[in-house]
Amino acid sequence: MSQTTPPPLSQPMILGFDPGRQKCGLAVMGLDRLLCYQQVVAADAVIDEITALRQRFPISTIVLGDQTASGNWKDTLSQLPDPPRIMLVDERYTTLEARDRYWQMYPPSGLAGIIPQSLRKISRPIDDIVAILLIERYLNRLTGE
């Protein structure tokens, strides 16, 4: 599920990266917190996708979750041409938070809306939503929120 919004041309963008062994979540957001892109990508295709995103958006920083496989990914990202700044962000509890955010972003319709949220099944990976949360945590850290 990809969401794209044209970014303001002068605004630096942040790439959120939820690393995983099989799949990775990616998101691009401006300093104004407007989401420009989100996607779950196979781990073996993520470097190509990040390269393409860096050509499309003025990404100045990659915010990387600090848990699963982050050390290897940080090394790999630092090998990119003209490497961006790479910041590690605490990703504890982001999966739980992403489940709640999923239902805010994609509210159930019809009869599904009466099923308690704790009993609803999410029909797709939410690693991209985790990447959004990582960017928000980074921005909150910068602004002292």
Backbone as a chain_set.jsonl record, in Angstrom:
{"seq": "MSQTTPPPLSQPMILGFDPGRQKCGLAVMGLDRLLCYQQVVAADAVIDEITALRQRFPISTIVLGDQTASGNWKDTLSQLPDPPRIMLVDERYTTLEARDRYWQMYPPSGLAGIIPQSLRKISRPIDDIVAILLIERYLNRLTGE", "coords": {"N": [[0.865, -1.167, 0.0], [0.925, 1.966, -1.04], [1.471, 5.373, -0.458], [1.464, 8.536, -1.798], [2.505, 11.875, -1.816], [3.189, 14.981, -3.237], [6.256, 16.411, -2.24], [7.126, 19.484, -0.498], [9.407, 21.493, -2.225], [11.709, 22.639, -1.024], [11.997, 21.543, 1.451], [13.721, 19.47, 3.74], [13.609, 15.914, 3.793], [12.679, 13.02, 5.707], [13.581, 9.681, 5.912], [11.993, 6.949, 7.145], [12.862, 3.812, 8.457], [12.068, 0.639, 9.074], [13.749, -2.0, 9.934], [14.023, -5.415, 8.894], [14.359, -8.998, 8.689], [13.088, -10.396, 6.623], [11.214, -8.617, 5.503], [10.837, -5.061, 5.15], [9.872, -1.946, 6.529], [9.143, 1.149, 5.052], [9.035, 4.697, 5.061], [8.416, 8.054, 4.083], [8.698, 11.304, 5.195], [8.082, 14.758, 5.676], [9.603, 17.529, 7.479], [7.456, 18.904, 8.346], [5.742, 16.995, 9.092], [4.089, 15.823, 7.229], [3.071, 13.025, 5.49], [4.631, 11.461, 2.82], [5.149, 9.09, 1.536], [4.739, 5.57, 1.889], [5.513, 2.159, 2.425], [5.756, -1.407, 2.399], [8.509, -3.417, 1.919], [10.299, -6.057, 0.359], [13.106, -7.441, 2.012], [15.368, -7.98, 0.448], [15.096, -6.196, -1.628], [15.18, -3.682, -0.646], [17.333, -1.812, -0.604], [17.536, -0.959, -3.266], [15.033, 0.267, -3.446], [15.287, 2.316, -1.538], [17.328, 3.778, -2.746], [15.978, 4.655, -5.054], [14.001, 6.213, -3.816], [15.576, 8.222, -2.701], [16.316, 9.558, -4.961], [13.947, 10.63, -5.714], [12.928, 12.132, -3.569], [14.086, 14.793, -1.393], [15.919, 13.505, 0.681], [17.371, 13.822, 3.775], [18.017, 12.517, 6.084], [18.112, 9.255, 7.464], [16.069, 7.442, 9.483], [16.375, 4.894, 11.641], [15.111, 1.93, 13.028], [16.168, 0.585, 16.146], [16.401, -2.112, 16.855], [15.781, -5.105, 15.628], [18.106, -6.522, 13.579], [19.413, -4.088, 13.105], [22.094, -3.209, 13.265], [23.537, -4.431, 11.116], [22.073, -3.338, 8.979], [22.564, -0.606, 9.334], [25.297, -0.453, 8.735], [25.185, -1.251, 6.036], [23.601, 0.822, 4.916], [25.295, 2.975, 5.315], [27.086, 2.638, 3.326], [25.96, 3.598, 1.048], [25.975, 5.717, -1.885], [27.002, 9.082, -1.391], [26.253, 9.153, 1.462], [23.418, 9.505, 3.584], [22.65, 11.113, 6.751], [22.424, 8.867, 9.434], [20.244, 7.889, 11.854], [19.65, 6.237, 14.868], [16.719, 5.006, 16.385], [14.748, 4.324, 19.21], [12.861, 1.48, 18.998], [11.135, 0.04, 20.532], [8.013, -1.362, 21.4], [6.761, -0.366, 19.128], [5.391, -1.966, 17.304], [3.018, -2.653, 18.602], [1.977, -0.086, 18.908], [1.722, 0.557, 16.222], [-0.343, -1.096, 15.394], [-2.589, 0.095, 16.601], [-2.439, 2.588, 15.273], [-2.837, 1.773, 12.656], [-5.609, 1.202, 12.599], [-6.563, 3.749, 13.004], [-5.726, 5.02, 10.676], [-6.902, 3.453, 8.723], [-9.865, 2.98, 9.134], [-12.286, 0.51, 10.095], [-15.039, -0.555, 8.053], [-18.602, -0.74, 7.712], [-20.081, -3.656, 9.102], [-17.771, -4.583, 10.293], [-16.88, -2.515, 11.831], [-18.142, -2.71, 14.267], [-16.924, -4.71, 15.63], [-14.808, -5.298, 18.358], [-11.685, -3.565, 18.575], [-9.476, -5.034, 19.494], [-10.064, -7.579, 18.663], [-10.076, -7.54, 15.943], [-8.588, -8.433, 12.806], [-5.624, -7.566, 11.233], [-5.027, -7.158, 7.858], [-2.666, -6.995, 6.429], [0.959, -6.553, 6.279], [2.402, -4.328, 8.719], [4.714, -2.888, 8.787], [5.455, -0.563, 7.449], [3.947, 1.343, 8.762], [5.139, 1.245, 11.232], [7.571, 2.392, 10.455], [6.716, 5.011, 9.987], [6.052, 5.732, 12.612], [8.607, 5.64, 13.744], [9.841, 7.847, 12.519], [8.234, 9.856, 13.604], [8.859, 9.571, 16.342], [11.552, 10.313, 16.274], [11.332, 13.003, 15.378], [9.853, 14.017, 17.529], [11.736, 13.766, 19.538], [13.607, 15.615, 18.635], [12.177, 17.982, 18.881], [11.56, 18.043, 21.507], [9.188, 16.995, 22.432]], "CA": [[0.0, 0.0, 0.0], [1.804, 3.12, -1.168], [0.796, 6.661, -0.42], [2.413, 9.543, -2.244], [2.108, 13.27, -1.848], [4.38, 15.715, -3.651], [6.853, 17.142, -1.132], [7.601, 20.834, -0.758], [10.725, 21.331, -2.837], [12.835, 23.087, -0.218], [11.978, 20.916, 2.767], [14.4, 18.182, 3.859], [12.716, 14.801, 4.088], [13.237, 11.97, 6.554], [13.184, 8.329, 5.552], [11.873, 6.009, 8.251], [13.218, 2.477, 8.004], [11.885, -0.428, 10.059], [14.477, -3.106, 9.325], [13.652, -6.782, 9.22], [15.119, -10.008, 7.939], [12.329, -10.769, 5.426], [10.555, -7.433, 4.943], [11.193, -3.815, 5.817], [8.93, -0.859, 6.365], [9.716, 2.427, 4.64], [8.141, 5.85, 5.019], [9.082, 9.342, 3.862], [7.909, 12.364, 5.801], [8.758, 16.035, 5.793], [9.705, 18.093, 8.823], [6.108, 19.363, 8.674], [5.031, 15.765, 9.474], [3.214, 15.331, 6.162], [3.536, 11.758, 4.957], [4.737, 11.486, 1.361], [5.32, 7.739, 0.987], [4.851, 4.45, 2.816], [5.501, 0.897, 1.7], [6.477, -2.556, 2.936], [9.359, -3.872, 0.826], [11.109, -7.24, 0.667], [14.432, -7.037, 2.5], [16.375, -8.037, -0.617], [14.848, -5.117, -2.594], [15.054, -2.413, 0.077], [18.382, -0.847, -0.981], [17.109, -0.376, -4.549], [13.904, 1.164, -3.172], [15.829, 3.502, -0.859], [18.045, 4.54, -3.782], [14.957, 5.318, -5.875], [13.364, 7.252, -2.992], [16.517, 9.332, -2.542], [16.291, 10.32, -6.212], [12.622, 11.244, -5.821], [12.706, 13.044, -2.448], [15.339, 15.327, -0.819], [16.086, 12.827, 1.975], [18.598, 14.232, 4.455], [18.254, 11.65, 7.235], [17.419, 7.976, 7.567], [15.79, 7.082, 10.865], [16.41, 3.439, 11.633], [14.782, 1.269, 14.288], [17.42, 0.122, 16.755], [16.329, -3.484, 17.353], [15.996, -6.235, 14.727], [19.063, -6.428, 12.462], [19.754, -2.693, 12.804], [23.543, -3.024, 13.085], [23.889, -4.776, 9.732], [21.458, -2.37, 8.069], [23.268, 0.681, 9.458], [26.53, -0.602, 7.95], [24.817, -1.278, 4.617], [23.149, 2.161, 4.522], [26.43, 3.909, 5.308], [27.819, 2.398, 2.083], [25.266, 4.238, -0.073], [26.65, 6.91, -2.407], [26.617, 10.302, -0.679], [25.398, 8.603, 2.523], [22.693, 10.452, 4.429], [22.819, 10.913, 8.185], [21.65, 7.719, 9.902], [19.938, 8.041, 13.273], [18.95, 5.108, 15.468], [15.601, 5.399, 17.234], [14.197, 3.233, 20.004], [11.662, 0.961, 18.342], [10.347, -0.791, 21.436], [6.552, -1.191, 21.44], [6.212, 0.255, 17.922], [4.438, -2.854, 16.641], [1.731, -2.459, 19.282], [1.511, 1.253, 18.548], [1.357, 0.536, 14.8], [-1.668, -1.724, 15.281], [-3.567, 1.146, 16.89], [-2.374, 3.59, 14.209], [-3.451, 1.187, 11.462], [-7.061, 1.372, 12.654], [-6.832, 5.18, 12.84], [-5.507, 5.356, 9.272], [-7.793, 2.642, 7.891], [-10.956, 2.531, 10.01], [-13.126, -0.529, 9.501], [-16.332, -0.066, 7.57], [-19.709, -1.681, 7.813], [-20.197, -4.454, 10.317], [-16.453, -4.737, 10.921], [-16.721, -1.423, 12.778], [-18.701, -3.023, 15.588], [-16.046, -5.693, 16.278], [-13.793, -4.606, 19.162], [-10.396, -3.452, 17.894], [-8.584, -6.108, 19.934], [-10.438, -8.817, 17.989], [-9.951, -7.377, 14.493], [-7.356, -8.922, 12.198], [-5.028, -6.675, 10.226], [-4.87, -8.021, 6.691], [-1.416, -6.758, 5.709], [2.048, -6.173, 7.184], [2.317, -2.929, 9.164], [6.077, -2.38, 8.962], [5.488, 0.817, 6.968], [3.394, 2.197, 9.818], [6.23, 1.326, 12.215], [8.528, 3.381, 9.924], [6.119, 6.324, 10.262], [6.208, 5.979, 14.048], [10.023, 5.928, 14.011], [10.066, 9.244, 12.146], [7.573, 10.702, 14.605], [9.659, 9.53, 17.573], [12.744, 11.123, 16.023], [10.93, 14.41, 15.37], [9.485, 14.372, 18.907], [13.003, 13.909, 20.267], [14.214, 16.882, 18.2], [11.386, 19.131, 19.336], [11.351, 17.945, 22.946], [7.795, 16.599, 22.743]], "C": [[0.907, 1.224, 0.0], [0.97, 4.395, -1.168], [1.827, 7.691, -0.852], [1.758, 10.903, -2.27], [3.335, 14.036, -2.316], [4.941, 16.523, -2.486], [7.11, 18.593, -1.498], [9.055, 20.743, -1.217], [11.886, 21.691, -1.916], [12.953, 22.356, 1.117], [12.781, 19.618, 2.784], [13.399, 17.108, 4.28], [13.465, 13.786, 4.948], [12.684, 10.639, 6.066], [13.148, 7.499, 6.823], [12.08, 4.608, 7.725], [13.069, 1.504, 9.171], [12.537, -1.675, 9.478], [13.954, -4.457, 9.785], [14.459, -7.743, 8.377], [14.421, -10.369, 6.624], [11.726, -9.563, 4.713], [10.916, -6.226, 5.785], [10.094, -2.788, 5.548], [9.665, 0.415, 6.016], [8.637, 3.493, 4.68], [8.982, 7.086, 4.771], [8.145, 10.424, 4.361], [8.756, 13.631, 5.853], [8.842, 16.486, 7.239], [8.357, 18.622, 9.295], [5.183, 18.204, 9.055], [3.997, 15.313, 8.45], [3.847, 14.09, 5.545], [3.514, 11.808, 3.431], [4.777, 10.093, 0.739], [5.308, 6.739, 2.135], [4.724, 3.161, 2.032], [6.204, -0.17, 2.53], [7.202, -3.191, 1.756], [10.104, -5.133, 1.27], [12.521, -6.792, 1.028], [15.48, -7.041, 1.385], [16.192, -6.948, -1.681], [14.923, -3.736, -1.943], [16.124, -1.393, -0.316], [18.031, -0.191, -2.315], [15.965, 0.611, -4.331], [14.379, 2.439, -2.484], [16.574, 4.383, -1.859], [17.057, 5.314, -4.655], [14.276, 6.447, -5.093], [14.282, 8.458, -2.82], [16.621, 10.167, -3.824], [14.998, 11.117, -6.338], [12.372, 12.318, -4.759], [14.048, 13.551, -1.913], [15.573, 14.783, 0.607], [17.432, 13.216, 2.58], [18.989, 13.275, 5.579], [17.481, 10.35, 7.057], [17.298, 7.66, 9.045], [15.554, 5.577, 10.883], [16.023, 2.902, 13.003], [16.007, 0.565, 14.835], [17.411, -1.34, 17.203], [16.723, -4.506, 16.283], [16.96, -5.9, 13.596], [19.545, -5.007, 12.174], [21.247, -2.478, 12.562], [23.984, -3.309, 11.666], [23.328, -3.765, 8.752], [22.164, -1.024, 8.143], [24.562, 0.645, 8.652], [26.234, -0.553, 6.455], [24.414, 0.113, 4.129], [24.304, 3.154, 4.46], [27.302, 3.722, 4.071], [27.145, 3.021, 0.866], [26.086, 5.415, -0.593], [26.121, 8.155, -1.702], [25.718, 9.937, 0.507], [24.708, 9.689, 3.345], [23.045, 10.195, 5.9], [21.909, 9.757, 8.597], [21.497, 7.85, 11.412], [19.194, 6.798, 13.754], [17.893, 5.627, 16.432], [15.087, 4.158, 17.949], [12.902, 2.746, 19.358], [10.844, 0.039, 19.24], [8.874, -0.37, 21.412], [5.964, -0.567, 20.174], [5.219, -0.657, 17.204], [3.056, -2.723, 17.279], [1.127, -1.108, 18.92], [1.02, 1.287, 17.097], [-0.001, -0.121, 14.582], [-2.767, -0.695, 15.547], [-3.606, 2.172, 15.771], [-3.019, 3.061, 12.934], [-4.954, 1.45, 11.462], [-7.46, 2.845, 12.604], [-6.732, 5.568, 11.369], [-6.517, 4.661, 8.349], [-8.938, 2.108, 8.756], [-11.815, 1.473, 9.319], [-14.463, 0.061, 9.053], [-17.382, -1.151, 7.751], [-19.736, -2.395, 9.15], [-18.859, -4.648, 11.03], [-16.223, -3.657, 11.973], [-17.256, -1.722, 14.167], [-17.868, -4.077, 16.337], [-15.016, -4.927, 17.1], [-12.425, -4.657, 18.479], [-9.465, -4.604, 18.26], [-8.886, -7.439, 19.243], [-10.314, -8.731, 16.469], [-8.602, -7.898, 14.014], [-6.887, -7.917, 11.147], [-4.602, -7.545, 9.051], [-3.561, -7.833, 5.919], [-0.308, -6.454, 6.708], [1.954, -4.686, 7.525], [3.692, -2.314, 9.402], [6.216, -0.939, 8.477], [4.939, 1.781, 8.013], [4.401, 2.323, 10.956], [7.251, 2.365, 11.748], [8.019, 4.806, 10.141], [6.32, 6.687, 11.73], [7.653, 6.29, 14.418], [10.363, 7.373, 13.654], [9.455, 10.165, 13.197], [8.333, 10.709, 15.923], [10.912, 10.387, 17.432], [12.399, 12.609, 16.066], [10.526, 14.875, 16.775], [10.726, 14.578, 19.759], [13.665, 15.246, 19.923], [13.496, 18.089, 18.781], [11.096, 19.095, 20.833], [9.947, 17.574, 23.35], [7.778, 15.245, 23.427]], "O": [[1.596, 1.47, 0.99], [-0.088, 4.475, -1.794], [2.941, 7.716, -0.328], [0.612, 11.059, -2.692], [4.435, 13.765, -1.834], [4.199, 17.24, -1.814], [7.293, 18.911, -2.673], [9.84, 19.987, -0.645], [12.956, 21.091, -2.025], [13.933, 22.548, 1.837], [12.559, 18.749, 1.941], [12.463, 17.375, 5.032], [14.693, 13.701, 4.926], [11.484, 10.49, 5.839], [14.163, 7.362, 7.505], [11.547, 4.246, 6.676], [13.842, 1.54, 10.128], [11.949, -2.34, 8.625], [13.504, -4.614, 10.92], [15.162, -7.334, 7.453], [15.088, -10.619, 5.62], [11.725, -9.491, 3.484], [11.255, -6.341, 6.963], [9.477, -2.772, 4.482], [10.694, 0.728, 6.613], [7.474, 3.23, 4.374], [10.133, 7.157, 5.203], [6.967, 10.466, 4.007], [9.97, 13.584, 6.046], [8.221, 15.891, 8.12], [8.131, 18.773, 10.496], [3.995, 18.404, 9.308], [3.122, 14.508, 8.768], [5.007, 14.106, 5.134], [2.499, 12.155, 2.828], [4.477, 9.93, -0.443], [5.808, 7.027, 3.223], [3.933, 3.068, 1.093], [7.135, 0.13, 3.277], [6.596, -3.472, 0.721], [10.493, -5.25, 2.432], [13.062, -5.87, 0.417], [16.379, -6.2, 1.376], [17.05, -6.793, -2.55], [14.746, -2.725, -2.623], [15.828, -0.199, -0.355], [18.212, 1.017, -2.473], [15.93, 1.67, -4.957], [13.917, 3.53, -2.818], [16.456, 5.608, -1.814], [17.274, 6.487, -4.957], [14.007, 7.513, -5.647], [13.811, 9.595, -2.797], [16.973, 11.346, -3.773], [14.964, 12.158, -6.995], [11.682, 13.303, -5.023], [15.043, 12.829, -1.967], [15.44, 15.507, 1.593], [18.487, 12.978, 1.992], [20.151, 13.226, 5.982], [16.351, 10.341, 6.568], [18.293, 7.616, 9.768], [14.65, 5.064, 10.222], [16.539, 3.36, 14.023], [16.799, 0.009, 14.074], [18.347, -1.767, 17.879], [17.914, -4.734, 16.069], [16.645, -5.071, 12.743], [20.047, -4.752, 11.08], [21.622, -1.646, 11.737], [24.721, -2.522, 11.072], [24.007, -3.37, 7.805], [22.345, -0.367, 7.118], [24.888, 1.61, 7.96], [26.946, 0.107, 5.697], [24.834, 0.538, 3.053], [24.29, 4.073, 3.641], [28.165, 4.555, 3.792], [27.698, 2.98, -0.233], [26.815, 6.045, 0.173], [24.922, 8.263, -1.446], [24.562, 10.356, 0.561], [25.335, 10.667, 3.751], [23.661, 9.184, 6.237], [20.761, 9.678, 8.161], [22.48, 7.914, 12.15], [18.23, 6.36, 13.127], [18.135, 6.562, 17.195], [15.003, 3.079, 17.364], [11.958, 3.519, 19.192], [9.956, -0.665, 18.76], [8.548, 0.817, 21.405], [4.77, -0.266, 20.148], [4.295, -0.165, 16.556], [2.045, -2.687, 16.578], [-0.071, -0.996, 18.66], [0.035, 1.955, 16.779], [-0.734, 0.265, 13.671], [-3.751, -0.621, 14.811], [-4.687, 2.589, 15.355], [-3.673, 3.812, 12.211], [-5.513, 1.872, 10.449], [-8.58, 3.163, 12.204], [-7.544, 6.345, 10.869], [-6.927, 5.215, 7.33], [-8.974, 0.92, 9.074], [-12.041, 1.536, 8.111], [-14.944, 1.048, 9.61], [-17.064, -2.328, 7.92], [-19.45, -1.807, 10.193], [-18.828, -4.856, 12.243], [-15.452, -3.863, 12.91], [-16.874, -1.067, 15.137], [-18.079, -4.31, 17.527], [-14.406, -3.989, 16.586], [-12.057, -5.668, 17.881], [-8.735, -5.096, 17.401], [-8.042, -8.335, 19.243], [-10.436, -9.745, 15.782], [-7.601, -7.814, 14.726], [-7.657, -7.481, 10.292], [-3.904, -8.544, 9.226], [-3.37, -8.446, 4.869], [-0.591, -6.13, 7.862], [1.485, -3.884, 6.717], [3.819, -1.332, 10.134], [7.006, -0.174, 9.029], [5.416, 2.91, 8.132], [4.51, 3.38, 11.577], [7.749, 3.142, 12.563], [8.803, 5.706, 10.445], [6.711, 7.808, 12.053], [7.904, 7.108, 15.303], [11.082, 8.046, 14.392], [10.081, 11.134, 13.626], [8.44, 11.756, 16.562], [11.29, 11.102, 18.359], [13.095, 13.389, 16.716], [10.827, 16.004, 17.163], [10.759, 15.468, 20.61], [14.212, 15.923, 20.794], [14.122, 19.091, 19.129], [10.462, 20.005, 21.368], [9.548, 17.808, 24.491], [6.709, 14.739, 23.767]]}, "num_chains": 1, "name": "protein.A"}
